[in-house]
Amino acid sequence: MKRKPGADARAIGELQRNHQQEELQEAFRALLVMPLMAPSHPCFSAVRRNADVLQGWFNREAGWPLYSDREGVRLHKRPGSLEDDTRGFKDFSKQTYVLFSLACAVLERTDLQVTLVVLGTELLRLAAEPELASRGFTFTLQSQHERRELVTVCKKLMELGVLERVVGDEEAFIHASSEGADALYDIHRRLLAGVIAAARGPSTWPTEALPISFDERLNALVEEHVPDSDEGRRTAMRHMLTRRLLDDPVVYFDDLDEAPRTYFVNQRGPLAARLCEISGLVPEQRAEGCALVDEDGAVTDISMPSEGTDAHVTLLVAEFLCQAARADSSNEVQRGVPLADVAAFIASARERFGRLWRRAAREPGSEDELASMAVGRLAMLRLLRLSGAEVMPMPALARFSLGAPQVLQAGERTAASTKSSEN
């Protein structure tokens, strides 16, 4: 039986719409991961094709401006909350951040190309500023550690697309193993100009004439005008909640002020639906709040470790804290778990599971480092809150309450898995 021409056209149209929706989701998710996107990025073309739709969505729902041209794309993400100090470039210390800022200042003033040695020389000149020295910052390039920090900055700038290596070897520069060890880079000024996504440039504060605190300066960088009207305040709340849902692992009602909490309670269903439609994330709504779950991990920067000693210890600590929270559930005021108790639990768990852990984790005294690692990871996932030397379990931690683990020898299977394989 032959199909009607109209049926074929409808089928093709449906396939095209599905493809367009998938490409839009791909572009959206790529921007969440890489807000500053170079033309070499695999999703750059998809973002450019969907730029008009994305610009309208981000501006309306999150209040994030999106700029796009053939030289690069910049989504000006601004945080929904400034209280989370766990965000930032991986393995960047305060010193590395200062070097990163100084390196951007140097690149702004150089030609279209720069070498690693020249960049380092100019950094030495800027690092000698008395104001930096008065704040305890020093940089000499004499030690291997300092040269490695400079290379870390260059690699981050290459990852962002600001620098593109033409020739050279950074490792030789670190170890100074050969005379003239250097690297040459092209500078992409369009992307360099988009590195800072602030509502106000940090250099615009007259700090000498008007001294302000660090918190005031930080808030000023992202402070946005809110119209003094009901609609303006509702829009600001929607933007804040959208930003937190997209950026944070979970948003709790108790973390919100009264007005945003009331708005979120009433609007979280439609709000989550709009976000999930364009992002492909899956909403998880519970009595304590809401989370957008990333099932394939494509837009997740921090996740639960899946294998190895760190994964095992983290899951054990999660279960230990869940049991402590359940035992404390009858109290009107939740009590924290001392970090020393977490370390003591790990020490006791080492007697049972230590033979499965890496050698360093089996050594006496390693429980303190393991406790800091596990608690830090769970805090970044907003599964617990740190309060001084105490750990406060959060409601979402219960999803990792797995019960007592069962250790099997090689070739063994649980009764449940045996039964499953027989069915």
C-alpha positions as CSV (number, residue, x, y, z in Angstrom):
1,M,0.0,0.0,0.0
2,K,1.5,3.3,-1.1
3,R,1.8,6.2,1.4
4,K,0.2,9.5,0.6
5,P,2.6,12.3,-0.3
6,G,1.2,14.4,2.6
7,A,2.1,11.7,5.1
8,D,5.7,11.7,3.9
9,A,5.9,15.4,4.2
10,R,4.5,15.3,7.8
11,A,7.0,12.6,8.7
12,I,9.9,14.7,7.3
13,G,8.6,17.8,9.1
14,E,8.4,15.9,12.4
15,L,12.0,14.6,12.0
16,Q,13.2,18.2,11.2
17,R,11.4,19.6,14.3
18,N,12.9,16.8,16.5
19,H,16.4,17.5,15.1
20,Q,16.0,21.2,15.7
21,Q,14.9,20.7,19.3
22,E,17.8,18.3,19.9
23,E,20.2,20.8,18.4
24,L,18.7,23.6,20.6
25,Q,19.1,21.5,23.7
26,E,22.7,20.6,22.7
27,A,23.6,24.3,22.2
28,F,21.9,25.3,25.5
29,R,23.8,22.6,27.5
30,A,27.1,23.5,25.8
31,L,26.7,27.2,26.9
32,L,26.0,26.2,30.5
33,V,29.3,24.3,30.5
34,M,31.3,26.7,28.3
35,P,29.8,30.2,28.6
36,L,32.9,31.7,26.7
37,M,33.0,29.7,23.5
38,A,35.6,29.8,20.8
39,P,34.8,28.9,17.1
40,S,36.8,25.7,17.6
41,H,34.2,24.4,20.1
42,P,32.2,21.4,18.7
43,C,28.9,23.1,19.5
44,F,29.8,26.5,18.2
45,S,27.9,26.1,14.9
46,A,24.8,24.8,16.7
47,V,24.9,27.8,19.1
48,R,25.3,30.3,16.2
49,R,22.3,28.7,14.3
50,N,20.1,28.9,17.4
51,A,21.5,32.2,18.7
52,D,18.2,34.2,18.3
53,V,16.2,31.6,20.3
54,L,18.8,31.3,22.9
55,Q,19.3,35.0,23.3
56,G,15.5,35.5,23.9
57,W,15.3,32.6,26.3
58,F,18.3,33.5,28.5
59,N,17.3,37.2,28.6
60,R,13.7,36.4,29.5
61,E,14.2,33.5,32.0
62,A,17.6,34.1,33.5
63,G,18.5,37.7,32.8
64,W,21.8,36.5,31.2
65,P,22.9,38.5,28.1
66,L,24.2,36.3,25.2
67,Y,26.5,37.8,22.6
68,S,27.3,35.9,19.5
69,D,29.4,36.5,16.3
70,R,31.7,34.6,14.1
71,E,34.7,35.2,16.4
72,G,33.1,33.8,19.5
73,V,30.1,33.5,21.8
74,R,29.8,34.8,25.4
75,L,26.9,34.0,27.8
76,H,27.2,36.5,30.6
77,K,26.2,34.1,33.4
78,R,25.7,35.9,36.7
79,P,25.3,33.9,39.9
80,G,22.0,33.5,41.7
81,S,23.8,33.5,45.0
82,L,27.2,34.8,46.1
83,E,27.4,32.6,49.2
84,D,28.8,29.5,47.5
85,D,32.6,29.7,47.7
86,T,33.2,26.2,46.1
87,R,32.9,27.5,42.5
88,G,35.8,28.5,40.3
89,F,38.5,27.1,38.1
90,K,39.8,23.7,39.2
91,D,43.1,23.7,41.0
92,F,43.3,27.5,41.0
93,S,44.6,29.1,44.2
94,K,44.3,32.7,45.2
95,Q,47.8,33.3,43.8
96,T,46.8,31.6,40.5
97,Y,43.7,33.9,40.2
98,V,45.9,37.0,40.6
99,L,48.3,35.7,37.9
100,F,45.3,35.0,35.7
101,S,44.0,38.5,36.0
102,L,47.5,40.0,35.5
103,A,48.0,37.8,32.4
104,C,44.8,39.1,30.9
105,A,46.0,42.7,31.6
106,V,49.3,41.9,29.8
107,L,47.5,40.3,26.8
108,E,45.3,43.3,26.4
109,R,48.3,45.5,25.9
110,T,50.4,43.2,23.6
111,D,50.4,42.6,19.9
112,L,48.4,39.8,18.2
113,Q,51.0,37.2,19.3
114,V,53.0,36.7,22.5
115,T,55.6,34.2,23.8
116,L,55.5,32.5,27.1
117,V,58.8,34.2,28.1
118,V,57.5,37.6,27.2
119,L,54.3,37.0,29.1
120,G,56.3,36.0,32.1
121,T,58.6,39.0,31.9
122,E,55.6,41.4,31.7
123,L,54.0,39.6,34.7
124,L,57.1,40.2,36.7
125,R,56.8,43.9,36.0
126,L,53.1,44.0,37.1
127,A,53.7,41.7,40.1
128,A,56.3,44.3,41.4
129,E,53.5,46.9,42.0
130,P,53.7,48.1,45.6
131,E,49.9,47.6,46.2
132,L,50.2,43.9,45.3
133,A,53.3,43.5,47.5
134,S,51.5,45.2,50.4
135,R,48.9,42.4,50.2
136,G,51.5,39.7,50.3
137,F,51.6,38.8,46.6
138,T,55.0,37.8,45.2
139,F,56.0,36.3,41.9
140,T,59.5,35.9,40.7
141,L,59.5,33.0,38.2
142,Q,62.6,31.6,39.9
143,S,61.1,28.4,41.2
144,Q,59.7,25.6,39.2
145,H,56.4,25.9,41.2
146,E,56.0,29.5,40.0
147,R,56.7,28.6,36.4
148,R,54.2,25.8,36.6
149,E,51.6,28.3,37.9
150,L,52.2,30.5,34.9
151,V,51.8,27.5,32.6
152,T,48.5,26.6,34.4
153,V,47.2,30.1,33.6
154,C,48.2,29.8,29.9
155,K,46.5,26.4,29.6
156,K,43.3,27.8,31.1
157,L,43.5,30.7,28.6
158,M,44.0,28.1,25.8
159,E,41.0,26.2,27.1
160,L,38.9,29.3,27.0
161,G,40.1,30.1,23.4
162,V,41.8,33.3,24.4
163,L,45.3,31.8,23.5
164,E,46.1,29.4,20.7
165,R,49.5,27.7,20.7
166,V,51.4,28.1,17.5
167,V,54.6,26.3,18.4
168,G,56.5,25.5,21.6
169,D,56.5,23.4,24.7
170,E,55.3,24.6,28.1
171,E,56.7,21.6,30.0
172,A,60.2,22.5,28.9
173,F,59.7,26.0,30.2
174,I,58.6,24.6,33.6
175,H,61.6,22.4,34.0
176,A,64.0,24.8,32.1
177,S,65.5,21.7,30.7
178,S,66.6,23.3,27.4
179,E,68.1,26.7,26.5
180,G,65.4,29.0,25.0
181,A,62.5,26.8,26.1
182,D,59.4,28.8,25.1
183,A,56.0,28.8,23.4
184,L,54.4,31.1,20.9
185,Y,50.6,32.0,21.1
186,D,48.1,33.7,19.0
187,I,45.8,36.1,21.0
188,H,42.1,36.1,20.2
189,R,41.0,39.6,21.4
190,R,37.3,39.0,20.9
191,L,37.4,36.2,23.5
192,L,39.8,38.0,25.7
193,A,37.4,40.9,26.0
194,G,34.7,38.5,27.1
195,V,36.6,36.8,30.0
196,I,35.0,39.1,32.6
197,A,31.2,38.8,32.8
198,A,30.5,41.5,35.4
199,A,27.8,44.2,35.4
200,R,30.5,46.6,36.6
201,G,34.2,46.4,35.9
202,P,36.3,45.7,39.1
203,S,38.6,48.6,38.3
204,T,35.8,51.2,38.4
205,W,35.7,51.4,42.2
206,P,37.8,54.3,43.5
207,T,39.1,52.2,46.4
208,E,41.4,54.9,47.8
209,A,38.8,57.7,47.8
210,L,36.0,55.4,48.8
211,P,37.2,52.4,50.8
212,I,34.8,49.4,50.6
213,S,34.9,45.9,51.9
214,F,35.5,42.8,49.8
215,D,31.9,41.7,50.1
216,E,30.7,45.1,48.9
217,R,33.0,45.0,45.9
218,L,31.9,41.4,45.1
219,N,28.2,42.4,45.2
220,A,28.9,45.5,43.1
221,L,30.4,43.3,40.3
222,V,27.0,41.6,39.7
223,E,24.5,44.1,41.1
224,E,21.7,44.7,38.6
225,H,19.0,47.3,38.5
226,V,15.6,46.0,39.7
227,P,12.5,48.2,38.7
228,D,10.6,49.3,41.7
229,S,7.3,47.5,40.8
230,D,5.6,44.2,41.5
231,E,6.5,43.0,38.0
232,G,10.1,44.0,38.3
233,R,10.4,42.2,41.6
234,R,8.8,39.1,40.2
235,T,11.1,39.1,37.3
236,A,14.1,39.5,39.5
237,M,13.0,36.5,41.6
238,R,12.4,34.4,38.5
239,H,15.9,35.2,37.3
240,M,17.5,34.4,40.6
241,L,15.6,31.0,40.9
242,T,16.4,30.1,37.3
243,R,20.1,30.8,37.8
244,R,20.2,28.7,40.9
245,L,18.3,25.8,39.4
246,L,20.7,25.8,36.4
247,D,23.9,26.3,38.5
248,D,23.2,24.6,41.8
249,P,22.8,20.8,42.4
250,V,19.6,21.4,44.5
251,V,17.6,24.5,45.7
252,Y,16.1,24.2,49.2
253,F,13.1,26.2,50.3
254,D,14.8,26.9,53.6
255,D,17.7,28.7,51.9
256,L,15.4,31.3,50.4
257,D,14.0,34.5,51.9
258,E,10.3,34.7,52.5
259,A,9.3,36.4,49.2
260,P,11.3,34.1,46.9
261,R,10.3,31.1,48.9
262,T,6.6,31.9,48.4
263,Y,7.1,32.5,44.7
264,F,9.1,29.3,44.3
265,V,6.5,27.2,46.1
266,N,3.8,28.4,43.8
267,Q,5.8,28.5,40.6
268,R,8.3,25.7,40.7
269,G,6.2,23.4,38.5
270,P,6.0,25.8,35.5
271,L,9.5,27.1,36.2
272,A,11.0,23.6,36.2
273,A,9.0,22.6,33.1
274,R,10.3,25.6,31.1
275,L,13.9,24.8,32.1
276,C,13.7,21.1,31.4
277,E,12.1,21.7,28.0
278,I,15.1,23.6,26.7
279,S,17.8,21.8,28.7
280,G,16.8,18.2,28.6
281,L,17.3,18.0,32.4
282,V,14.8,16.0,34.5
283,P,13.0,17.8,37.4
284,E,13.0,16.3,40.8
285,Q,10.5,18.0,43.1
286,R,10.3,17.2,46.8
287,A,8.9,18.7,50.0
288,E,12.2,20.4,50.8
289,G,12.9,21.9,47.4
290,C,13.7,21.2,43.7
291,A,16.6,19.9,41.6
292,L,17.2,19.5,37.9
293,V,18.8,16.1,37.4
294,D,21.4,15.7,34.7
295,E,21.1,12.0,33.9
296,D,24.0,11.7,31.5
297,G,26.3,14.1,33.4
298,A,27.1,16.2,30.4
299,V,26.5,19.5,32.2
300,T,27.7,18.4,35.7
301,D,31.0,19.9,36.8
302,I,31.0,18.2,40.2
303,S,29.5,14.7,40.7
304,M,29.7,11.8,43.1
305,P,32.9,9.9,42.5
306,S,32.0,6.5,40.8
307,E,35.0,4.3,41.6
308,G,38.1,4.0,43.7
309,T,38.9,4.8,47.3
310,D,37.5,8.3,47.2
311,A,34.2,7.0,45.8
312,H,33.9,4.3,48.5
313,V,34.8,6.6,51.4
314,T,32.4,9.3,50.2
315,L,29.4,6.9,49.9
316,L,30.3,5.4,53.3
317,V,30.3,8.9,54.9
318,A,27.0,9.7,53.1
319,E,25.4,6.7,54.7
320,F,26.9,7.5,58.1
321,L,25.6,11.0,58.0
322,C,22.1,9.8,56.9
323,Q,21.9,7.5,59.9
324,A,22.9,10.4,62.1
325,A,20.2,12.6,60.6
326,R,17.6,9.9,61.0
327,A,18.6,9.4,64.7
328,D,18.3,13.2,65.2
329,S,15.0,13.6,63.3
330,S,13.0,13.6,66.6
331,N,14.7,16.8,67.8
332,E,13.2,20.1,67.0
333,V,16.6,21.7,66.3
334,Q,18.9,19.7,64.1
335,R,22.3,19.0,65.6
336,G,25.5,18.8,63.5
337,V,27.9,15.9,63.3
338,P,31.4,16.9,64.5
339,L,34.0,16.5,61.7
340,A,36.1,14.5,64.2
341,D,33.3,11.9,64.4
342,V,33.4,11.6,60.6
343,A,37.1,10.9,60.7
344,A,36.6,8.4,63.6
345,F,34.0,6.6,61.5
346,I,36.4,6.4,58.5
347,A,39.1,5.0,60.8
348,S,36.6,2.3,61.9
349,A,35.6,1.6,58.4
350,R,39.2,1.2,57.4
351,E,39.4,-1.9,59.6
352,R,36.7,-3.5,57.5
353,F,37.3,-2.2,54.0
354,G,40.9,-0.9,54.2
355,R,42.2,-3.8,52.1
356,L,40.2,-2.5,49.2
357,W,41.6,1.1,49.5
358,R,44.7,2.6,48.0
359,R,47.9,2.2,50.1
360,A,48.0,5.8,51.4
361,A,44.4,5.5,52.7
362,R,45.3,2.4,54.7
363,E,47.8,4.3,56.8
364,P,46.9,5.4,60.3
365,G,46.0,9.1,60.4
366,S,44.8,9.2,56.8
367,E,41.2,9.4,58.1
368,D,41.5,13.2,58.6
369,E,42.4,13.8,55.0
370,L,39.7,11.4,53.8
371,A,37.1,13.0,55.9
372,S,38.0,16.5,54.5
373,M,37.8,15.1,51.0
374,A,34.4,13.4,51.5
375,V,32.8,16.2,53.4
376,G,34.1,18.8,50.9
377,R,32.7,16.9,47.9
378,L,29.3,16.4,49.6
379,A,29.2,20.1,50.5
380,M,29.8,21.1,46.9
381,L,26.9,18.9,45.9
382,R,24.8,20.7,48.5
383,L,24.2,17.4,50.3
384,L,25.5,18.8,53.5
385,R,26.4,22.2,55.1
386,L,29.6,23.0,56.9
387,S,29.2,25.0,60.1
388,G,32.6,25.5,61.7
389,A,33.9,22.0,62.8
390,E,30.4,20.4,62.4
391,V,28.6,18.9,59.4
392,M,24.9,19.5,58.9
393,P,23.3,16.8,56.7
394,M,20.8,18.2,54.1
395,P,17.6,16.4,52.9
396,A,19.0,15.5,49.5
397,L,21.7,13.4,51.1
398,A,19.1,10.7,51.7
399,R,19.2,9.7,48.0
400,F,22.7,8.3,48.6
401,S,21.6,6.3,51.7
402,L,22.4,2.8,50.3
403,G,22.4,0.7,53.4
404,A,25.2,-1.6,54.5
405,P,27.6,-2.5,51.7
406,Q,28.2,-6.1,50.8
407,V,31.8,-7.0,49.9
408,L,32.1,-9.9,47.5
409,Q,35.1,-12.0,46.5
410,A,36.1,-12.3,42.9
411,G,33.5,-14.3,41.0
412,E,30.8,-14.0,43.7
413,R,27.4,-12.6,43.1
414,T,24.6,-11.5,45.5
415,A,21.5,-13.7,45.8
416,A,19.5,-10.8,44.2
417,S,21.7,-10.7,41.1
418,T,21.7,-14.5,40.8
419,K,17.9,-14.5,40.9
420,S,17.8,-11.7,38.4
421,S,20.1,-13.5,35.9
422,E,18.0,-16.7,36.2
423,N,14.7,-14.9,35.3
